Amino acid sequence: MTRRLISTTGMKRAAVKRRVLFILALFLVTGAVSYPNPVNWLIDKANGVFSSNVSHIDRPFVLGLDLQGGTRLEYQADLSNIDEGDRSNAMDGVRDVIERRVNTIGVSEPLVQTARTGDEWRVTVELAGIRDINEAINLIGETPILEFKEENPDATPELTEEERAKMDEENAEVLKNAEAALDRALANPAEFEQIVNETNEFEAVKETNGDIGFIKDKPEYFGLFEKVKREAAGTVHPELVYVEPFYIVSKIEEAKDAGVEMKANHILVSYSGAAQSGSTSTKEEALLEIEELRKQATPQNFIELAKKHSDEEGAIVTGGDLGWFGKGVMVEKFEEAAFALAKGEISQPIETQYGWHIIYKEDELPLNDVRVRATFFRSTLESDIKQADAWKNTALTGKYLKRSNLDFDPNTGQSQVNLQFDGEGADLFAEITGRNVGKPVAIFLDGLPISIPTVNQKIIGGQAVISGQFSIEEAKLLAQRLNAGALPVPIELIFQQSVGPTLGKASVDASLVAALYGLLLVALLMLILYRLPGLVAILALGLYIAVSMAIYKLIPVTLTLSGIAGFILSIGIAVDANVLVFERLKEELAAGKTLRGGLEEAFKRAWTSIRDGNVTTLIVCAVLYGFTSSVIKGFALTLGVGVLLSMFSAVVATRTILRFISGFEWIQNSRWLFPGSREHESTRAQEH
């Protein structure tokens, strides 16, 4: 028998072929994204044959807290000082601030939600991948309070002799107690937690018994980090560390690799138009000068050359010394060149926005981040005695801060932090500086003065500078903290949970097994009940799974255990749409219609039922996603995405494939492949 193609009802054969090719291409592309191992194998083979460098497809699934492991924190907000009508907005502010904080350290897919239960407002924070609860608590609990204060004319800033003698006596006793605790800790490190419990005077870390987490990126502990960063885990640091106002006895609980840090000097030759430059040289003249200096430079004379020739402010004293620094601190081009050098090597000229540089890499060492447990002994400061009277508050606070960024003093080259206030803050700042010309205005962070500049003139435009003895890293971290903002209302931790990844792996494995068994049973049932259309539905289901997985990776969708449950349920919904069509097809074929005519009629008549059923499910998904907690949100999201894709796979993909198949005459002659066919009919109408 000759096999020939027959035109398909309602659509030209060429159009059907194009749709089939599109579906095939879609399956191959989304399948490669969903399960890239075979494609990556082919890429490796091709790279070997053609000496090419094509990258692998590498888009992993984003796993939620219950699958990846991490930390879940729940806070209760104190809204007693907030008007009832403003409480919802205040909680939105809390959520935004916490999101900004966790985003600054790159936490993967953080989830921050607010909810109201009766008269209580709560904030739930889920940080996937962070299993150190203390680190998470410190991250969320930081509340940088930025205040601008002016002198109190009624204050008596100088201590009396009696006050100073009393302060010195108290501090001598504090130092004695700190030294005794250090000796005890060095003699028996195993008792360190007990020592902390008995002696710690820092309220902020009493809940964690002195565990302050990993401290490399915490500016408040920068001085401590510089002292202890080389210590091994389990070591009690052999010296007291003073970070105003505390004497600190510390022990390294854990050390983890944080890359490398290097020590370097540089020579800068600036030119007209470069950032912070007062030079009149052209760019070409500056390049010739730096090239000549490069020819002369050796490790032995580099510092002297920097003192004589570098345009960096202060280089005459520092010799271009940049100290120790890690990655992410310097300007990108400068950093790339510096870290590419070998120890003792001098770079070729490097251009940045500040001009031309040559860099001498003096040393490089591994860098650890350290988790520290410490006991704090608080010394008495002059400000403790006179602080209440020395300065008085103004209306300007961090609430009006628009942004902050790291900058450098054009005269000294010293790191500083620029502040930009919003409109209302700019007006307040102009008012404060206007009435304090010739007087100091103090900038306080977390209750301590960090900069006390003297106002030379009224400042309009809403810009201020925090200057001080900052390293570049300290200034950068301070800017990050200020950009993160202060919490609009106080929050109190009421629940904490650390979730390990083992439970998540077991859950994923169990879910995959359940999904596999479910797919096999569904496939078997579809083949038995619907024969060839059932096989087509299984193929369409494969497309549905490939597209779903690709979408989860590309958006990306954070997969939780409940989200996987939603996806598995959506597989059943995808098959359900095909069942409606195929049951209608059985009726049409039993009534004597041709195969192609029956298919068109079946899809047409089943569509309204498919549409209505899926729309109601989507409405439920929208309600669940909008008004429930994170666990249910994951279920609602994956189910909703699945429902939308199921309509595509059932109505478009299955229909297109069946249209294509029904165009073959041999299929027309094999009616037993379709359910409900009346095989005893002697005639069959043909449509062209």
HELIX and SHEET records of a PDB file:
HELIX    1   1 ARG A   13  SER A   34  1                                  22    
HELIX    2   2 ASN A   37  PHE A   50  1                                  14    
HELIX    3   3 LEU A   65  GLN A   68  1                                   4    
HELIX    4   4 GLU A   84  ASP A   86  5                                   3    
HELIX    5   5 ARG A   87  THR A  104  1                                  18    
HELIX    6   6 ILE A  133  GLY A  141  1                                   9    
HELIX    7   7 GLU A  161  ALA A  187  1                                  27    
HELIX    8   8 PRO A  189  GLU A  191  5                                   3    
HELIX    9   9 PHE A  192  THR A  199  1                                   8    
HELIX   10  10 GLU A  203  VAL A  205  5                                   3    
HELIX   11  11 PRO A  219  TYR A  221  5                                   3    
HELIX   12  12 PHE A  222  VAL A  228  1                                   7    
HELIX   13  13 LYS A  283  GLN A  296  1                                  14    
HELIX   14  14 PHE A  302  HIS A  309  1                                   8    
HELIX   15  15 ALA A  315  THR A  318  1                                   4    
HELIX   16  16 GLU A  332  ALA A  340  1                                   9    
HELIX   17  17 GLU A  382  ALA A  390  1                                   9    
HELIX   18  18 GLY A  398  TYR A  400  5                                   3    
HELIX   19  19 GLY A  423  GLY A  434  1                                  12    
HELIX   20  20 ILE A  472  ALA A  484  1                                  13    
HELIX   21  21 PRO A  501  LEU A  554  1                                  54    
HELIX   22  22 LEU A  561  ALA A  590  1                                  30    
HELIX   23  23 LEU A  595  PHE A  627  1                                  33    
HELIX   24  24 SER A  630  MET A  647  1                                  18    
HELIX   25  25 PHE A  648  ALA A  653  3                                   6    
HELIX   26  26 THR A  654  SER A  662  1                                   9    
HELIX   27  27 GLU A  665  GLN A  668  1                                   4    
HELIX   28  28 ARG A  671  LEU A  673  5                                   3    
SHEET    1   A 2 VAL A  62  LEU A  63  0                                        
SHEET    2   A 2 THR A 558  LEU A 559  1                                        
SHEET    1   B 4 SER A 108  THR A 117  0                                        
SHEET    2   B 4 GLU A 120  ALA A 128 -1                                        
SHEET    3   B 4 GLY A  70  ALA A  77 -1                                        
SHEET    4   B 4 ILE A 491  VAL A 499 -1                                        
SHEET    1   C 4 TRP A 391  THR A 397  0                                        
SHEET    2   C 4 LEU A 146  GLU A 151 -1                                        
SHEET    3   C 4 VAL A 441  LEU A 445 -1                                        
SHEET    4   C 4 LEU A 448  SER A 451 -1                                        
SHEET    1   D 4 ASP A 211  PHE A 214  0                                        
SHEET    2   D 4 GLY A 355  ARG A 378 -1                                        
SHEET    3   D 4 PHE A 246  VAL A 269 -1                                        
SHEET    4   D 4 VAL A 241  VAL A 243 -1                                        
SHEET    1   E 3 ASP A 211  PHE A 214  0                                        
SHEET    2   E 3 GLY A 355  ARG A 378 -1                                        
SHEET    3   E 3 ILE A 350  THR A 352 -1                                        
SHEET    1   F 4 ASP A 211  PHE A 214  0                                        
SHEET    2   F 4 GLY A 355  ARG A 378 -1                                        
SHEET    3   F 4 PHE A 246  VAL A 269 -1                                        
SHEET    4   F 4 ASP A 321  GLY A 326 -1                                        
SHEET    1   G 3 LEU A 401  PHE A 408  0                                        
SHEET    2   G 3 SER A 415  PHE A 421 -1                                        
SHEET    3   G 3 GLN A 463  PHE A 470 -1                                        
END                                                                             
